Amino acid sequence: MVSKRLKGGISLKTTTNKNILRYSDNKLVEIEDAVAEEFPLTIYLNDVEFATMVCSPEHLEELVIGFLASEGAIKRFSDIESMNLDDHGGFCHIRLNREIPTDHFIYSKRILGSCCGKSRQFYFQNDVDTAKVSMAKTTLTPAQCIELMQGMQEQSTIFKETGGIHNASLGTPDDVIVHRGDIGRHNALDKLYGHCLQNRIPVRDKVLVFSGRISSEVLTKAAKIGVGIVLSKSAPTNLAIQLAEDLNITAVGFIRGNSFNIYSHPWRIKEDSAP
């Protein structure tokens, strides 16, 4: 049983209205505009300062849980004995029911390792321990790829207000099941991961839908979560494509309108059946 005690209890704002000047139609006009909030959150792990993140101030429990799992500090939600989240001061004190190395060098040291016996890529030490080769058998039709991207965008209310956050969703082939946004693209993914761990949602058969570029870090994060398909409305990098090939992940980018590009493991995208 995991016990959690929350402090603060205040409602943190994700956006703030500011008076600004907008230039349009050859003139400057004063208007009120919504801007995204940034919130610093410092995590203490077994009484040791572990990390400080700058994030959007919502779904903070999920963010912390997903971040710790992604960093290899926990393997499952039950590894957390207690969580004391002070959302007023911006601190989260975590007590684990096991000892872990807290030397930041261990979590940030870069090594050159082989992936699946194929190409040799740069990883952080904790990436080697936590990134998983996907065994997912889930497939999508082109129409489902486009519909999932549309579903994510429809739920991106804060982005529509501010244009200042990244969005990520997790879904089945037929529908988005959870959506999270954050000023940090990694944070948005960690919130999804934390939600799944906290609620014991299996992820192998799920699809990750993302608003930003598929970088090597984003691809590695997807591998840590455990999905087999990543959909994005933006482009991948070359290293991300190489990692996707090695980690058996299907990377789909530039999903815009009725078109997209498949960059790796195209067998998971099957053409719609003829009527």
Secondary structure, DSSP 8 states (H G I E B T S, - for coil): --EEEEE------SEEEEEEEEEETTEEEEEEEEEE--EEEEEEETTEEEEEEEE-SSSHHHHHHHHHHHTTS-SSGGGEEEEEEETTTTEEEEEESS-----HHHHH-EEEEESTTSSEEEEEHHHHHH---------B-HHHHHHHHHHHHHT-HHHHHHS--EEEEEE-SS-EEEEEEESSHHHHHHHHHHHHHHTT---TT-EEEESS-B-HHHHHHHHHHT-SEEEESS-B-HHHHHHHHHTT-EEEEEEETTEEEE-S-GGGB------
